[in-house]
Amino acid sequence: APPTLTLTDPTTLLAEWSPPSSPNGIILAFRITLFNDTLTLIFDRELETSATVANLRPFTFYEAFVTANNSVGSVDSPTANITTGETAPSGFDQVVIAARGPRHILLSWDVPAAT
């Protein structure tokens, strides 16, 4: 089965999984791989069946799968996916204020970069 992915806050996820239904030996370790188009994160978990991953990019699509290893080889779970939550915008450059007369000002700024 694919891992279960749950957001615990907008940029933190909890991944949980079960051992394979046919381990064909003693499971020695699990590895969870979290990825998207620009990033791959790998976490070795020994015999733990969960992992918390923090500081992910907000409002970003991720996929994940688990690898179970025994002394002879490994098997990958199906892939699960999740999109992290939205957070407040960030990244404004300095706001520019210019006087345009005794009762008028002009404010200007750049749109924040997408994160």
TAQUI-V773939 format. One record per run of one state. SS is the DSSP state (2 for helix, 1 for strand, 0 for the rest). FROM is the first residue (numbers start at 0). LEN is the number of residues. If there is no record, write none. Layout:
# TAQUI-V773939
ss=<SS:SS>
from=<FROM:FROM>
len=<LEN:LEN>
This chain:
# TAQUI-V773939
ss=<0:1:0:1:0:1:0:1:0:1:0:1:0:1:0:1:0:1:0:1:0>
from=<0:3:9:11:16:28:35:39:44:49:53:60:69:73:76:79:83:95:101:103:108>
len=<3:6:2:5:12:7:4:5:5:4:7:9:4:3:3:4:12:6:2:5:7>
